[in-house]
Amino acid sequence: MKYLIKRCDRFGLLQSDIDYHLLRASMVLIFLFFGYQKWWEYEAQALIPYISNGPLIFWMYPVFGIRGATFFLGVSEWLFGALLFWGFWNKKAGVLGALGGIASFVSTTTIIPFFPDGWAASAGGFPAMKENVAFLMKDFALLAVSFYLLKQDLLRLSLAQYQETTPSVAAPIEISSGADRKLA
């Protein structure tokens, strides 16, 4: 294990923000591709059981109709992805994109308990998931990533404000990821 840690440290993996940048780029791609799907009829039809049973999103069908609801979701996902992309350079935009991601994934994860016939009765029901519920489970990880990006962007914004208001700060302060702690 020490060898692996030394190799990772030698390549700068333990001191860099590569995890932060990879997670941001991944979320941008996810929102890009998932948003793209929303423009097609097959996706509008596939989303009917999800949106209909979502306690936070059921209202979209009466307001927008089936195609309008998926267009709304697609535009929202592209907006969140664009804000996250802009967040590479502008942390305020990154905060907005992360908040959009949080709203999106809270909306989808809350569907899980309300999805009809989402648990496999042949396997004893809960926690044996059927494919529809299993598809939504990934959103718990995406929700966690959105919280991580929100935290990181807020930390970077507060650090930048601190450095602007404290003229005596000569050297930039790095945000510790915990990787710089000594190993026992």
N, C-alpha and C positions, 0 to 999 in steps of 0.2 A: 504494500500500500504506500509506503514512503517513497518508493521508486516512482509510482504513478503520480503522486503529489509533486515530486520534484520535476518530473517531465512536464506536467501541466503548468507548473510555475515557470519553468524555463521558456515555454512558449507564450507566456503572458496571460494564460487563460484565467489565472486566479486573481489577477489585478485589473483585468480589462472589463469593459462593460459589454462583452460579447453576448452574454445571456440576455441582457436588457435589449440590445439591438436585434438579436435573433427573435425574441418574443414579439417585439414591435413589428418586425418584418412579417412574421408568421400571421399575426392578426390582420395586417394590411391585406395579405393574400387571401385569408379566409373571408374577410368582408368583401373583397373584390369578386371572388368566385361565387360565394353564396348570394351576393347581391345580383350578379349576372343571371343566376338561375331564376330569379323572381320575374323575369321578363317573358317567360314562356308558359304556355297553357298547361303543359304537363306538370310544372311545379305548382301552378295555381290550384290544380286539382289535388295534387299530393298533399298540399297544406291544409285542405279543408278540415280533416279531423283534428289537426293540431290547433289551428286558430279557433275553431268552434268550441274546443274544450279548454282553451287557455283563460284562466280567471282574470288575467290582466290585458288580454288582447281580443277577447271575443267580440268586443264592440266594433271592431274594424269592418266586419261584414255588413252590419246594418248601416254603417256610415259610408263606406267606400264600395261595397260590393266585393265579389270574389276577386276579380282582376284588379280592381282598385286597391284592395288590401295588399295584394302581393306587390303591386307597383310601389305602394307606400313603404313596404318592408325593404324592397330593393333599393329605393332611393335612400332610405335611412341607413342601410348597410353600407352603401357606397359613400355616404356622407361620413359615417364613423370611420371607415377605412381611409378616406382622404384626410380626415383630421389626425388620425394616428400617423399617417405618412408625413404630414406636415409637422407632426410632433418630433420628427428627427431634428428639426431646426428650431421649432417654436414650441416650447414646453406648455404654453397656455393652450395651444391647439391640441397637443397631446392629452392634456387633462380633459378637454371636452370630448375627444375621441374615446378615451378610457371610460368616462362617465356614460357615453352612448353605449359602449360595449357592456358595461354593467347593467344598464337598463335593458338591453337586448337579451342578455343571458339570464337575468332574473325573470324576464317575461317567459322565456322558453323553459327554464327549469321548473317554474311553477305549474306547467302543464302536466308534469309527470304524475302527481297524485290524482289528477282528474281525467287522465286518458282512459277511455273505456276499454276494457278487456286488454289492459296493458301488461298484465301479469299472467304467466303461463299456468293455467289451472292444472294441466297435466303434470306439472312439476311441483305442485303444491302452492301455486300462487306466489305472492311476495316472499322473497326477493327475486324469484325467477322471472326475468324480464322477457317480454316479446320484443321483436325488432324495433317497433315504434318507440317504446320507452328506452331501449338500448341506444337508439339514435340520439335521443335527447340527453343521455347521460354525459356525452362529451362536453356539453355546455357547462357542466360544473367546473371542468378544467379551464375552459375558456373564460368563465366568470372569475376564476382565481387569477388568470393571466391579466385580465382587465384590472383587477384590484392591484396587482403588482405594478402594472404600468402607471396607474393613477398615483400610487404611493411614490414611485420613483420620480415621476414628473413633478409632483408637489414638493418633494425633497429638493430637487434641482432648482425649482423656482424659489423656494425659501432660501436656499443657499445663495443664489444669485442676488436676491434682495438684500441678504445680510452683507454680502461682499460690496454691494453698491453703497450701503449706508455706513459701512465701517472702512474709512479710508486707510486705517493703519494696517489692514490686512495686506501683507506684501506678496505672499505666495498663495496661489489658489488651493483651496481645501478640497480633497477628494472625498466622495461619499464612500464610506466603508461598507463593503458587502459582507464582511465577516470572514472573508478568505485570508485577510492579512493577520489573523490571530495566530499565535504560535500553537503548534500542535503538541499535545502532551506525549 
